[in-house]
Amino acid sequence: MTLTLRRALESSSLKVGAPTVLAGGEHLDRPVRWVHVSEVLDLGGLLSGGELILTTGLPLRGDTATAVGYIEELAGAGAAGLVVELGPAFAAVPAAVVASAERAGLPLVCVSRQVRFVDITEQIHRAIVSAQLVQLEFAQEVHETFTRLSLEAPSTNQIIAAACDLCATSVVLEDLGRSVVTFRARGRKPAALLANWANRSRAAAVLDRTGRSGPEGWLTTPVGTAGRRWARLTLPHPDPADDERNAMVLERAAAALELARMAERDQLALELQAQGGFLAELAAERLTRADAAVRAQSSACRTRPHTWRPWPSPSAITSGNSSNGWRHAFARHASTL
């Protein structure tokens, strides 16, 4: 599970500081990639996104325009959030800074008690590395699950069931007409999961790639090759903290569905090719009655038990020329099988 800012604020090293969210409270589920301690004003160019910044407030102690510019720079660099330790030298975050952070969507948190930045970075970094290891193990499980399924010629229901087990939430496969093809409910009854499905589905735009869509925040991924989409996989009620894991599962499930569909199509094409070749040889009069019986069995032609009838002899064919006669005889004979 990805470490989010919300979980980071619940860590013991930060909780001792009595953290208070001043702005950006609706963005606490952002993932934290790393923790960075800095009192540098021009920090934006040093960030790559996802960092939680710890500061004693030095960059915010100047004039209001400079402090607001600092907030905007952090938000533009994709910082996960800013934690400010208050103290005698910086007793409160200016209202203009709080308003700027709210506008920019940057979570701004203050701690009113002294904290040890070294303890915070150590604890959160350990949690991040642990989460990455768990993610690698989960990725291996997903790979093994769908690789095994692909080798077993799975049904659509088997693939959906596997995705549901891995995501631990409901999974729905719908076609392009917004009709449910199959589903697996988890944590709620099917009637509640599928209630008013078509209208709810129309409210969630179809995306070209895996992502969230619609007012309910569905996590979806298209099924089929580019330009030949034929379905959509949906998690109607995903946990935002599990988006990375769930997206991985949905994409592997979509690939498995497409491979299974292609395999079925190829198998049908092979059967039709074999049967078509057999029928073409019959029509061209290149097979004896005994050869035709053997070929019928070996080319996967379905015949009813005890319905094989002798092939009419040439002397029994009286209609028109020989070629047309054979065709008519073959049609009459085939209709009795």
DRENPABA-48606 format. One line per 5 residues: number of its first residue (from 1); their letters; for each residue x, y, z of N, C-alpha, C, O. Coordinates in steps of 0.05 Angstrom, whole numbers, plus 5000, padded with zeros to 4 digits. Layout:
BEGIN
NUM	a	X,Y,Z,X,Y,Z,X,Y,Z,X,Y,Z; ...
! end
This chain:
BEGIN
1	mtltl	5017,4976,5000,5000,5000,5000,5018,5025,5000,5036,5027,5016; 5012,5044,4983,5027,5068,4981,5024,5085,5006,5002,5087,5017; 5046,5096,5016,5045,5114,5040,5033,5140,5032,5044,5154,5014; 5012,5148,5044,4999,5174,5038,5006,5194,5060,5016,5187,5081; 5000,5219,5053,5005,5240,5073,4989,5236,5098,4998,5241,5120
6	rrale	4964,5226,5094,4947,5221,5118,4960,5201,5137,4961,5205,5161; 4971,5179,5126,4984,5159,5142,5010,5170,5154,5016,5164,5177; 5024,5187,5139,5049,5199,5150,5043,5216,5174,5058,5216,5194; 5020,5231,5174,5013,5248,5196,5005,5232,5221,5005,5242,5243; 4998,5207,5216,4991,5189,5239,5015,5175,5251,5012,5160,5270
11	ssslk	5038,5179,5239,5063,5166,5250,5069,5178,5277,5063,5201,5283; 5080,5161,5295,5085,5169,5322,5104,5193,5324,5101,5210,5342; 5124,5195,5306,5143,5217,5307,5131,5243,5300,5141,5264,5309; 5109,5244,5285,5095,5269,5278,5072,5274,5298,5066,5297,5304; 5060,5253,5308,5037,5257,5326,5045,5271,5352,5029,5285,5364
16	vgapt	5070,5267,5360,5079,5281,5385,5079,5311,5383,5078,5325,5402; 5079,5321,5358,5078,5350,5353,5051,5361,5351,5048,5385,5346; 5030,5344,5355,5002,5353,5353,4997,5367,5327,4990,5391,5326; 4999,5353,5304,4996,5365,5278,4968,5375,5273,4948,5362,5280; 4966,5399,5261,4940,5411,5253,4941,5418,5224,4960,5431,5215
21	vlagg	4921,5408,5209,4919,5414,5180,4907,5442,5177,4884,5446,5184; 4923,5460,5165,4913,5488,5161,4901,5491,5134,4883,5508,5131; 4910,5477,5114,4900,5480,5086,4904,5454,5071,4921,5437,5078; 4888,5451,5050,4892,5427,5033,4883,5401,5045,4894,5380,5038; 4864,5402,5064,4855,5378,5077,4844,5357,5059,4844,5333,5066
26	ehldr	4833,5365,5036,4821,5346,5018,4842,5331,5001,4836,5313,4985; 4868,5338,5005,4889,5326,4989,4908,5309,5007,4931,5304,4999; 4898,5300,5029,4915,5284,5048,4921,5256,5038,4938,5242,5049; 4906,5247,5017,4911,5220,5007,4932,5220,4985,4935,5199,4971; 4946,5241,4982,4969,5242,4963,4991,5223,4972,4996,5221,4996
31	pvrwv	5003,5209,4954,5026,5192,4962,5050,5208,4969,5056,5229,4957; 5065,5199,4989,5090,5212,4997,5113,5195,4987,5115,5172,4995; 5129,5206,4969,5151,5191,4957,5176,5193,4974,5192,5174,4975; 5180,5216,4988,5204,5220,5004,5199,5243,5023,5180,5259,5020; 5216,5246,5043,5214,5268,5062,5240,5285,5059,5262,5274,5058
36	hvsev	5236,5311,5058,5258,5329,5053,5257,5352,5074,5237,5365,5077; 5279,5355,5088,5282,5377,5108,5296,5400,5094,5318,5397,5084; 5284,5424,5095,5297,5446,5081,5287,5473,5092,5264,5476,5098; 5306,5492,5093,5299,5519,5100,5306,5538,5077,5307,5562,5079; 5311,5526,5053,5318,5541,5029,5294,5553,5017,5273,5540,5014
41	ldlgg	5296,5578,5009,5273,5591,4997,5268,5581,4968,5245,5576,4961; 5289,5579,4952,5286,5570,4925,5289,5540,4924,5310,5529,4916; 5267,5526,4931,5268,5497,4934,5256,5482,4910,5262,5459,4905; 5238,5495,4896,5222,5482,4876,5239,5467,4855,5232,5445,4847; 5262,5479,4847,5278,5466,4827,5292,5441,4836,5304,5427,4820
46	llsgg	5292,5436,4863,5306,5413,4874,5287,5389,4878,5296,5368,4886; 5262,5394,4873,5242,5373,4878,5234,5359,4852,5235,5371,4831; 5226,5334,4855,5216,5319,4832,5187,5310,4835,5177,5296,4818; 5174,5317,4857,5146,5311,4861,5142,5289,4882,5157,5270,4883; 5122,5293,4899,5116,5273,4920,5131,5277,4946,5129,5260,4963
51	elilt	5147,5298,4949,5162,5301,4973,5145,5315,4995,5129,5333,4989; 5149,5306,5020,5138,5320,5043,5160,5337,5054,5181,5327,5062; 5155,5363,5055,5175,5383,5063,5172,5389,5093,5150,5396,5102; 5194,5388,5108,5194,5395,5136,5210,5421,5139,5232,5423,5128; 5199,5441,5154,5213,5466,5158,5206,5478,5184,5185,5473,5196
56	tglpl	5223,5495,5195,5217,5510,5219,5204,5537,5212,5198,5553,5230; 5198,5541,5187,5184,5565,5179,5201,5587,5169,5191,5609,5163; 5227,5583,5166,5245,5604,5158,5237,5616,5130,5238,5640,5127; 5230,5600,5110,5222,5611,5084,5196,5627,5085,5190,5641,5066; 5181,5625,5107,5156,5639,5109,5157,5664,5126,5137,5678,5131
61	rgdta	5181,5671,5136,5184,5693,5155,5189,5720,5141,5189,5741,5154; 5192,5720,5115,5197,5745,5101,5171,5759,5095,5151,5756,5109; 5172,5776,5074,5148,5791,5067,5127,5771,5055,5134,5749,5047; 5102,5780,5055,5080,5763,5047,5083,5753,5019,5078,5729,5013; 5091,5770,5000,5094,5762,4972,5114,5739,4969,5110,5721,4954
66	tavgy	5136,5741,4984,5157,5721,4982,5147,5694,4994,5152,5673,4982; 5133,5696,5016,5122,5672,5029,5101,5658,5011,5101,5634,5008; 5084,5675,4999,5063,5663,4980,5077,5651,4956,5068,5630,4946; 5098,5664,4946,5112,5653,4923,5125,5626,4930,5126,5609,4912; 5135,5623,4954,5146,5598,4963,5125,5576,4963,5131,5553,4953
71	ieela	5102,5581,4972,5080,5562,4972,5073,5554,4944,5069,5530,4938; 5070,5574,4927,5063,5568,4899,5084,5552,4885,5078,5535,4868; 5109,5557,4891,5131,5542,4879,5131,5512,4888,5135,5495,4871; 5125,5508,4913,5123,5480,4923,5100,5465,4909,5103,5442,4901; 5077,5479,4907,5054,5467,4895,5060,5461,4865,5052,5440,4855
76	gagaa	5073,5479,4852,5080,5475,4824,5099,5452,4819,5099,5440,4798; 5116,5447,4839,5136,5425,4837,5124,5398,4845,5137,5378,4842; 5099,5398,4854,5086,5373,4860,5092,5362,4888,5090,5338,4892; 5099,5380,4906,5105,5371,4934,5080,5359,4946,5057,5368,4941; 5083,5338,4962,5061,5324,4974,5049,5341,4997,5025,5340,5002
81	glvve	5065,5357,5010,5055,5374,5031,5077,5389,5045,5101,5384,5040; 5070,5407,5063,5089,5424,5077,5082,5422,5107,5060,5429,5115; 5102,5414,5124,5098,5413,5153,5116,5435,5165,5140,5435,5160; 5103,5452,5180,5118,5475,5192,5118,5471,5223,5097,5468,5235; 5142,5472,5234,5144,5470,5263,5143,5499,5275,5159,5516,5269
86	lgpaf	5122,5503,5292,5119,5530,5304,5137,5531,5330,5143,5511,5342; 5145,5556,5336,5161,5560,5360,5162,5590,5367,5148,5605,5354; 5179,5597,5386,5181,5625,5394,5188,5644,5370,5178,5666,5369; 5205,5635,5352,5213,5652,5330,5192,5653,5307,5192,5671,5291; 5174,5634,5307,5153,5633,5286,5129,5620,5299,5125,5596,5297
91	aavpa	5113,5637,5311,5091,5627,5328,5066,5620,5312,5049,5604,5322; 5062,5630,5288,5037,5624,5273,5043,5628,5243,5059,5645,5235; 5029,5613,5227,5031,5615,5198,5013,5638,5189,4989,5639,5197; 5023,5658,5174,5006,5680,5165,4981,5671,5150,4982,5652,5135; 4960,5686,5154,4934,5679,5141,4937,5679,5110,4924,5663,5097
96	avvas	4953,5697,5099,4957,5699,5070,4970,5673,5060,4964,5664,5038; 4988,5662,5076,5002,5638,5068,4982,5614,5068,4982,5597,5050; 4966,5613,5089,4946,5592,5091,4927,5594,5067,4920,5573,5055; 4918,5618,5061,4899,5621,5038,4912,5613,5012,4900,5601,4995; 4938,5620,5009,4952,5612,4985,4955,5582,4982,4951,5571,4960
101	aerag	4961,5569,5004,4963,5540,5003,4936,5527,4996,4935,5507,4982; 4915,5538,5006,4888,5527,5001,4882,5531,4971,4871,5512,4958; 4888,5554,4960,4882,5559,4932,4899,5540,4914,4890,5530,4894; 4924,5535,4922,4942,5519,4906,4937,5489,4910,4949,5472,4896; 4921,5482,4930,4916,5453,4935,4940,5440,4949,4943,5416,4945
106	lplvc	4956,5455,4963,4979,5444,4977,4973,5439,5006,4967,5458,5021; 4973,5414,5016,4968,5410,5044,4989,5424,5062,5013,5420,5058; 4980,5440,5080,4997,5456,5098,4990,5447,5126,4967,5450,5135; 5010,5437,5140,5007,5427,5167,5026,5441,5186,5049,5445,5180; 5016,5447,5210,5034,5459,5230,5035,5440,5254,5015,5427,5261
111	vsrqv	5058,5439,5267,5061,5424,5292,5068,5445,5314,5086,5460,5312; 5052,5444,5335,5054,5464,5356,5074,5456,5378,5081,5473,5395; 5083,5431,5377,5103,5422,5397,5128,5414,5382,5128,5407,5358; 5150,5415,5396,5176,5409,5383,5177,5380,5375,5169,5362,5390; 5187,5375,5351,5190,5348,5340,5219,5344,5331,5233,5364,5326
116	rfvdi	5227,5319,5329,5254,5313,5319,5252,5306,5289,5242,5284,5282; 5261,5324,5272,5260,5319,5244,5274,5293,5236,5265,5279,5218; 5296,5287,5250,5311,5262,5243,5293,5238,5248,5295,5218,5233; 5278,5238,5270,5260,5216,5276,5238,5213,5255,5230,5191,5246; 5227,5236,5246,5206,5236,5226,5216,5225,5200,5203,5207,5188
121	teqih	5239,5235,5190,5249,5225,5165,5256,5195,5166,5251,5180,5148; 5268,5186,5189,5275,5158,5191,5250,5140,5191,5250,5120,5177; 5230,5148,5207,5206,5131,5209,5191,5130,5182,5182,5109,5174; 5188,5153,5169,5172,5154,5145,5188,5140,5122,5176,5127,5105; 5214,5144,5121,5229,5131,5100,5229,5101,5103,5227,5086,5083
126	raivs	5229,5092,5128,5227,5063,5132,5200,5052,5123,5198,5031,5111; 5179,5068,5128,5153,5060,5119,5150,5060,5089,5137,5042,5077; 5163,5079,5076,5163,5081,5046,5177,5057,5034,5166,5044,5016; 5200,5050,5045,5215,5027,5034,5200,5001,5039,5199,4984,5021; 5188,4999,5062,5172,4975,5068,5148,4973,5049,5142,4951,5040
131	aqlvq	5135,4995,5043,5112,4995,5025,5121,4987,4997,5107,4973,4982; 5145,4997,4989,5156,4989,4963,5161,4959,4961,5156,4947,4940; 5171,4948,4982,5176,4919,4983,5149,4903,4981,5147,4884,4966; 5130,4913,4995,5103,4900,4994,5092,4902,4966,5080,4883,4956; 5096,4925,4953,5087,4929,4926,5100,4910,4906,5087,4900,4888
136	lefaq	5126,4906,4910,5140,4887,4892,5130,4859,4896,5127,4844,4877; 5125,4851,4921,5114,4824,4926,5086,4821,4914,5079,4800,4904; 5070,4843,4916,5043,4842,4905,5045,4840,4874,5029,4825,4862; 5063,4855,4862,5066,4854,4833,5074,4826,4824,5064,4816,4804; 5090,4812,4840,5097,4785,4833,5073,4766,4835,5070,4748,4818
141	evhet	5057,4770,4855,5032,4754,4858,5013,4759,4835,5002,4740,4824; 5010,4784,4827,4993,4790,4804,5003,4777,4779,4988,4764,4764; 5029,4779,4774,5042,4767,4751,5037,4736,4750,5029,4725,4730; 5042,4723,4772,5039,4694,4774,5010,4686,4770,5005,4666,4757; 4992,4701,4782,4964,4694,4780,4954,4695,4751,4942,4676,4741
146	ftrls	4960,4717,4737,4949,4719,4710,4965,4703,4690,4955,4695,4669; 4991,4698,4695,5006,4680,4678,4995,4652,4679,4991,4639,4659; 4989,4643,4704,4977,4616,4707,4950,4615,4693,4944,4595,4680; 4934,4635,4697,4907,4635,4684,4909,4634,4654,4895,4619,4641; 4928,4650,4643,4931,4651,4614,4938,4624,4602,4930,4617,4580
151	leaps	4953,4608,4617,4961,4581,4608,4939,4561,4611,4941,4539,4599; 4918,4568,4626,4896,4549,4631,4872,4555,4614,4851,4543,4618; 4874,4572,4594,4851,4580,4577,4827,4587,4595,4806,4573,4595; 4829,4609,4610,4808,4615,4630,4783,4626,4618,4783,4637,4596; 4761,4623,4633,4736,4636,4625,4736,4665,4634,4753,4673,4651
156	tnqii	4717,4680,4624,4715,4708,4632,4710,4710,4662,4721,4727,4676; 4693,4692,4672,4686,4693,4701,4710,4687,4718,4713,4698,4740; 4728,4669,4709,4752,4663,4724,4770,4687,4726,4782,4692,4747; 4773,4701,4704,4790,4725,4704,4779,4747,4723,4794,4759,4738; 4753,4751,4722,4741,4771,4739,4743,4763,4768,4748,4780,4785
161	aaacd	4740,4737,4774,4742,4728,4801,4770,4732,4812,4774,4740,4835; 4790,4727,4795,4818,4731,4803,4824,4761,4809,4837,4768,4829; 4813,4778,4792,4817,4807,4796,4803,4816,4822,4814,4833,4837; 4780,4806,4828,4766,4813,4852,4781,4804,4877,4783,4819,4896; 4792,4780,4876,4807,4770,4899,4832,4787,4904,4839,4793,4927
166	lcats	4846,4795,4882,4870,4811,4885,4864,4840,4894,4879,4851,4911; 4843,4851,4884,4836,4879,4892,4821,4880,4918,4819,4901,4931; 4809,4857,4926,4792,4856,4951,4770,4877,4950,4762,4888,4970; 4759,4881,4926,4735,4898,4922,4720,4889,4897,4731,4873,4882; 4696,4899,4894,4679,4891,4872,4691,4898,4845,4704,4919,4842
171	vvled	4687,4880,4825,4697,4884,4798,4674,4879,4779,4659,4860,4781; 4671,4897,4759,4650,4895,4739,4661,4897,4711,4677,4915,4706; 4653,4879,4694,4660,4880,4666,4635,4888,4650,4615,4874,4651; 4637,4910,4636,4614,4919,4620,4623,4922,4591,4646,4926,4585; 4603,4919,4573,4608,4923,4544,4606,4952,4537,4601,4969,4554
176	lgrsv	4610,4958,4511,4609,4985,4502,4582,4998,4503,4579,5022,4501; 4561,4981,4506,4534,4991,4508,4526,4996,4537,4502,5001,4542; 4545,4995,4556,4540,5000,4584,4525,4977,4598,4514,4981,4619; 4524,4954,4585,4511,4931,4597,4532,4914,4612,4554,4910,4602; 4524,4903,4635,4542,4887,4651,4545,4859,4638,4525,4845,4633
181	vtfra	4570,4852,4632,4575,4825,4621,4577,4805,4643,4565,4784,4642; 4593,4811,4663,4596,4795,4687,4608,4812,4709,4618,4833,4704; 4606,4802,4734,4616,4817,4756,4622,4798,4779,4614,4775,4779; 4637,4809,4798,4641,4795,4824,4639,4816,4846,4654,4835,4847; 4619,4812,4863,4614,4831,4885,4631,4825,4909,4635,4801,4916
186	rgrkp	4640,4845,4922,4656,4842,4947,4650,4865,4966,4654,4888,4959; 4639,4859,4989,4633,4879,5008,4606,4892,5006,4599,4909,5022; 4591,4884,4986,4563,4894,4982,4547,4875,4966,4558,4859,4951; 4521,4876,4968,4503,4858,4954,4502,4866,4924,4505,4889,4917; 4499,4845,4907,4498,4851,4878,4477,4872,4871,4481,4888,4853
191	aalla	4454,4871,4884,4433,4890,4877,4442,4919,4882,4435,4937,4867; 4457,4923,4903,4467,4950,4909,4489,4958,4890,4492,4981,4882; 4506,4938,4884,4529,4943,4866,4519,4952,4838,4531,4970,4826; 4499,4938,4828,4490,4942,4800,4466,4961,4798,4456,4964,4775; 4456,4972,4819,4432,4989,4818,4436,5012,4799,4456,5026,4800
196	nwanr	4417,5016,4780,4418,5038,4761,4444,5039,4746,4455,5060,4741; 4455,5015,4739,4482,5013,4728,4486,5030,4703,4505,5044,4700; 4468,5027,4684,4472,5040,4658,4475,5070,4661,4493,5082,4648; 4458,5083,4677,4460,5112,4681,4485,5120,4696,4498,5140,4689; 4492,5104,4716,4517,5110,4731,4541,5107,4713,4560,5123,4714
201	sraaa	4540,5087,4695,4563,5082,4677,4566,5105,4657,4588,5113,4651; 4543,5116,4647,4545,5138,4628,4557,5163,4640,4568,5179,4626; 4554,5165,4667,4565,5189,4680,4596,5186,4684,4609,5206,4690; 4606,5162,4679,4635,5158,4681,4646,5155,4653,4643,5134,4640; 4659,5176,4643,4669,5176,4616,4688,5153,4611,4704,5145,4628
206	vldrt	4688,5143,4587,4706,5121,4579,4734,5134,4573,4736,5153,4558; 4754,5123,4587,4781,5134,4584,4798,5116,4566,4792,5092,4563; 4819,5128,4554,4837,5112,4537,4857,5096,4552,4870,5079,4541; 4859,5102,4578,4878,5087,4595,4866,5085,4623,4845,5095,4629; 4880,5070,4640,4870,5066,4667,4869,5093,4683,4888,5108,4682
211	grsgp	4847,5098,4696,4844,5122,4711,4817,5124,4725,4800,5107,4721; 4814,5145,4740,4788,5149,4754,4769,5165,4736,4778,5183,4721; 4744,5159,4739,4724,5172,4721,4697,5173,4735,4690,5155,4750; 4683,5195,4730,4655,5198,4739,4654,5209,4768,4673,5210,4782; 4629,5217,4776,4625,5228,4802,4630,5209,4825,4635,5218,4847
216	egwlt	4628,5183,4820,4633,5163,4841,4662,5156,4843,4670,5141,4861; 4679,5166,4825,4707,5160,4826,4714,5132,4819,4732,5119,4831; 4700,5121,4799,4706,5094,4789,4735,5092,4779,4745,5111,4766; 4748,5070,4785,4774,5064,4773,4769,5045,4749,4758,5023,4753; 4776,5054,4725,4769,5038,4701,4793,5034,4683,4813,5049,4685
221	tpvgt	4791,5014,4667,4811,5009,4646,4798,4997,4622,4780,4980,4625; 4805,5005,4598,4793,4994,4574,4803,4965,4568,4825,4958,4576; 4786,4950,4555,4793,4922,4547,4793,4921,4517,4774,4929,4504; 4814,4910,4506,4817,4908,4477,4841,4925,4467,4851,4941,4481; 4849,4919,4443,4871,4934,4431,4863,4962,4423,4839,4967,4420
226	agrrw	4882,4979,4419,4876,5007,4411,4860,5007,4385,4868,4995,4366; 4838,5022,4386,4821,5024,4363,4801,5001,4360,4784,5001,4343; 4804,4981,4378,4785,4958,4377,4777,4951,4405,4777,4927,4413; 4769,4971,4420,4759,4966,4447,4732,4952,4446,4715,4959,4429; 4728,4934,4464,4702,4920,4464,4690,4918,4492,4667,4908,4495
231	arltl	4704,4927,4513,4692,4926,4540,4708,4945,4558,4728,4957,4550; 4699,4947,4583,4712,4963,4603,4711,4949,4630,4690,4939,4638; 4733,4948,4644,4735,4937,4671,4732,4960,4691,4744,4981,4687; 4716,4956,4711,4710,4977,4730,4712,4968,4759,4702,4946,4766; 4725,4984,4776,4723,4982,4805,4705,5004,4814,4714,5027,4816
236	phpdp	4680,4999,4821,4662,5021,4828,4668,5034,4855,4661,5058,4859; 4681,5020,4873,4686,5032,4900,4714,5026,4909,4718,5013,4930; 4734,5037,4895,4762,5031,4903,4772,5049,4925,4762,5072,4928; 4791,5039,4941,4804,5055,4961,4825,5072,4948,4843,5060,4935; 4824,5098,4950,4845,5115,4937,4873,5107,4944,4891,5110,4927
241	adder	4878,5097,4968,4905,5089,4976,4915,5065,4960,4939,5060,4960; 4897,5050,4948,4904,5026,4933,4904,5029,4903,4905,5010,4888; 4902,5054,4894,4899,5059,4865,4922,5046,4849,4917,5034,4828; 4946,5048,4858,4969,5037,4843,4967,5007,4841,4971,4996,4819; 4960,4993,4863,4957,4964,4862,4933,4956,4845,4935,4938,4829
246	namvl	4911,4970,4849,4887,4963,4834,4890,4967,4804,4880,4952,4788; 4904,4989,4797,4908,4994,4769,4925,4972,4756,4920,4964,4733; 4945,4962,4771,4961,4940,4761,4944,4915,4756,4947,4902,4735; 4926,4909,4774,4909,4886,4771,4890,4889,4748,4887,4871,4731; 4877,4912,4746,4858,4917,4724,4872,4914,4697,4861,4903,4678
251	eraaa	4896,4925,4694,4910,4924,4668,4917,4895,4661,4916,4887,4638; 4926,4880,4681,4933,4852,4675,4907,4836,4669,4908,4818,4652; 4886,4842,4683,4860,4828,4678,4850,4835,4650,4840,4817,4636; 4853,4860,4642,4844,4868,4615,4860,4853,4594,4849,4845,4573; 4886,4851,4598,4903,4837,4579,4895,4807,4578,4895,4795,4556
256	alela	4889,4795,4601,4881,4767,4601,4855,4763,4587,4851,4743,4573; 4836,4781,4590,4810,4780,4576,4814,4781,4546,4802,4766,4531; 4832,4799,4537,4836,4802,4508,4850,4777,4497,4844,4768,4475; 4870,4766,4512,4884,4742,4503,4865,4719,4501,4866,4703,4482; 4847,4716,4521,4827,4694,4520,4809,4697,4497,4801,4677,4484
261	rmaer	4801,4722,4491,4783,4726,4468,4797,4720,4442,4785,4708,4424; 4822,4728,4440,4837,4722,4415,4841,4692,4412,4840,4682,4390; 4846,4678,4434,4850,4649,4433,4825,4635,4424,4826,4617,4407; 4802,4644,4434,4776,4632,4425,4771,4637,4396,4762,4620,4381; 4778,4662,4387,4774,4669,4359,4792,4652,4341,4784,4643,4320
266	dqlal	4817,4649,4350,4836,4633,4334,4828,4604,4333,4831,4591,4312; 4818,4593,4355,4809,4565,4355,4785,4561,4336,4784,4541,4322; 4767,4580,4337,4744,4578,4319,4753,4580,4290,4743,4565,4273; 4772,4598,4284,4782,4601,4257,4795,4575,4247,4792,4567,4224; 4810,4562,4265,4823,4537,4257,4803,4515,4252,4806,4500,4232
271	elqaq	4782,4514,4268,4762,4493,4264,4747,4498,4237,4742,4480,4222; 4741,4524,4232,4727,4530,4207,4745,4525,4183,4735,4515,4162; 4770,4530,4186,4789,4525,4164,4791,4495,4158,4790,4487,4135; 4793,4479,4180,4794,4450,4176,4768,4439,4163,4769,4423,4144; 4746,4448,4173,4721,4439,4162,4716,4449,4134,4705,4435,4117
276	ggfla	4725,4474,4129,4721,4485,4102,4738,4470,4081,4728,4465,4059; 4762,4462,4089,4778,4447,4070,4766,4420,4065,4767,4410,4042; 4755,4407,4085,4742,4381,4081,4718,4383,4063,4715,4367,4044; 4702,4403,4067,4678,4407,4050,4686,4414,4021,4672,4406,4002; 4707,4429,4018,4716,4436,3991,4725,4411,3976,4720,4408,3952
281	elaae	4739,4393,3990,4747,4368,3977,4723,4350,3970,4723,4337,3950; 4703,4351,3987,4678,4336,3981,4665,4347,3956,4658,4332,3938; 4663,4373,3955,4650,4386,3931,4666,4381,3906,4655,4380,3884; 4693,4379,3908,4710,4374,3885,4712,4344,3878,4726,4337,3859; 4697,4327,3892,4696,4298,3887,4723,4285,3888,4730,4267,3873
286	rltra	4740,4294,3908,4766,4282,3911,4768,4261,3933,4790,4251,3938; 4746,4255,3946,4746,4237,3968,4728,4213,3963,4705,4216,3953; 4737,4190,3971,4720,4166,3971,4702,4167,3995,4706,4183,4013; 4682,4150,3997,4664,4149,4020,4680,4143,4045,4674,4155,4066; 4698,4124,4044,4714,4117,4068,4732,4140,4077,4734,4146,4100
291	daavr	4745,4153,4057,4762,4175,4064,4745,4198,4076,4754,4212,4094; 4721,4202,4065,4704,4224,4076,4697,4219,4105,4696,4237,4121; 4691,4193,4111,4684,4187,4139,4707,4193,4158,4704,4204,4180; 4732,4185,4150,4755,4190,4166,4760,4220,4169,4766,4229,4191; 4758,4234,4147,4763,4263,4148,4743,4277,4165,4750,4296,4179
296	aqssa	4718,4268,4164,4697,4281,4180,4704,4279,4210,4700,4298,4225; 4714,4256,4218,4721,4253,4246,4746,4268,4254,4748,4280,4276; 4766,4269,4236,4791,4282,4242,4791,4312,4240,4808,4326,4251; 4771,4324,4226,4771,4353,4221,4751,4367,4239,4743,4389,4234; 4742,4353,4260,4725,4365,4281,4697,4372,4271,4683,4389,4282
301	crtrp	4688,4359,4249,4661,4362,4240,4642,4348,4260,4647,4325,4267; 4622,4362,4269,4604,4350,4288,4582,4334,4274,4568,4345,4257; 4580,4309,4280,4559,4293,4269,4543,4280,4292,4555,4274,4312; 4518,4277,4287,4501,4264,4308,4507,4234,4309,4514,4222,4288; 4505,4222,4332,4509,4193,4334,4490,4177,4315,4466,4183,4314
306	htwrp	4502,4159,4301,4486,4140,4284,4472,4154,4261,4451,4145,4252; 4483,4177,4251,4469,4190,4229,4486,4191,4204,4478,4203,4184; 4510,4178,4204,4526,4177,4180,4512,4160,4159,4505,4137,4164; 4508,4172,4136,4494,4159,4115,4513,4154,4091,4531,4170,4086; 4508,4132,4077,4526,4126,4054,4525,4149,4033,4504,4161,4029
311	wpsps	4548,4154,4021,4550,4174,4000,4537,4162,3975,4544,4140,3968; 4519,4177,3962,4506,4166,3938,4526,4160,3915,4544,4175,3911; 4521,4138,3902,4539,4130,3880,4533,4148,3856,4511,4159,3853; 4552,4151,3838,4548,4167,3814,4523,4158,3798,4510,4175,3786; 4517,4132,3798,4494,4123,3782,4468,4133,3794,4448,4133,3780
316	aitsg	4469,4140,3820,4445,4149,3833,4440,4179,3828,4419,4190,3835; 4459,4191,3815,4456,4220,3810,4446,4224,3781,4459,4216,3762; 4423,4235,3779,4410,4237,3753,4405,4266,3744,4397,4271,3721; 4411,4285,3761,4403,4313,3754,4426,4326,3739,4449,4326,3748; 4419,4338,3716,4437,4355,3701,4464,4343,3695,4466,4319,3693
321	nssng	4484,4361,3692,4511,4351,3687,4523,4340,3713,4512,4343,3734; 4546,4327,3710,4558,4313,3732,4565,4332,3755,4560,4326,3778; 4577,4356,3749,4585,4374,3769,4561,4384,3786,4562,4383,3811; 4540,4393,3772,4516,4402,3787,4503,4379,3802,4493,4383,3824; 4504,4356,3790,4492,4333,3803,4505,4327,3829,4491,4322,3849
326	wrhaf	4532,4328,3830,4546,4323,3855,4538,4344,3876,4535,4338,3899; 4536,4369,3867,4530,4390,3886,4502,4386,3898,4498,4390,3922; 4483,4379,3881,4456,4375,3891,4455,4351,3909,4442,4351,3930; 4469,4330,3902,4470,4306,3918,4483,4312,3945,4473,4303,3966; 4504,4328,3945,4518,4335,3970,4499,4351,3988,4498,4346,4012
331	arhas	4484,4370,3976,4466,4386,3992,4444,4369,4005,4437,4373,4028; 4433,4350,3988,4412,4333,3999,4423,4315,4021,4410,4310,4042; 4447,4305,4017,4459,4287,4036,4466,4302,4062,4461,4291,4084; 4477,4326,4060,4484,4342,4083,4460,4349,4100,4462,4351,4125; 4437,4353,4087,4413,4361,4102,4403,4338,4120,4387,4343,4138
336	tl	4412,4314,4115,4402,4291,4131,4421,4285,4155,4415,4268,4171; 4444,4300,4156,4463,4294,4177,4456,4309,4203,4470,4307,4223
! end
